[in-house]
Amino acid sequence: ITQRFMPDKAIDLMDEACAATRVQLDSRPEAIDVLERRKLQLQVECAALATEKDKASKTRLKEARKQLSGIEEELKPLLLKYGAERGRVDELRELQEKLDKLQGKVKLAERAGDVQK
């Protein structure tokens, strides 16, 4: 990278890193996505098998329901952990916004010469 383009490249790199972090914070973890997709597949399969009358379908329905309950048990702690982490991230964002607003008020008060605020 030549010296002339160095600042632009650095800004682009920082912008991409921040964007990747933002996307990661706003999206659900992959483990939760995979389990929820599998849960949905099993729910659809259970609904379809519930209408069937043959013995093989009833056996498969029992297996699918067992798998479904296992996935739900596996999902519970992951969702609780994700919810707690998500809550902390949201709280930090709110606090940052509040801090930014207060800093803006301080700057306005300093410009106006009103230092008692």
C-alpha positions, 0 to 999 in steps of 0.5 A: 500500500502506498503512503498516499492510500494508507489513510483510506485503507485504514478507514476501510479496514476499520469500517469492515471490522466494525460492520462485521462486529455489528452483524455478529452482535445483531444475529443469533448464534449458529448453534441456536439457528441450527437447532431451531431449524431442526425443531421446525423440521421435526414439528412439520414431520410430526404434523404430517405423521399424525395424520397417518394410520400405519404402524411405521408412521406411528413408530416414526412419530414417537421417534420424532417427538422424542427428538423434538423434546431433546432439541427443546431441552438442548435449546433452553439453556442456549436461549437463556444464555443468548437472552442474557447476553443480548440484554447486556448488549442492549443495556450497553447501547442504551447507556452509550446513547445516554452518555452521548446525549449528555456529552452533547448537552455539556458541549452546548452549555459550554458554548453558551457559557452556561457552566452551571448546567 
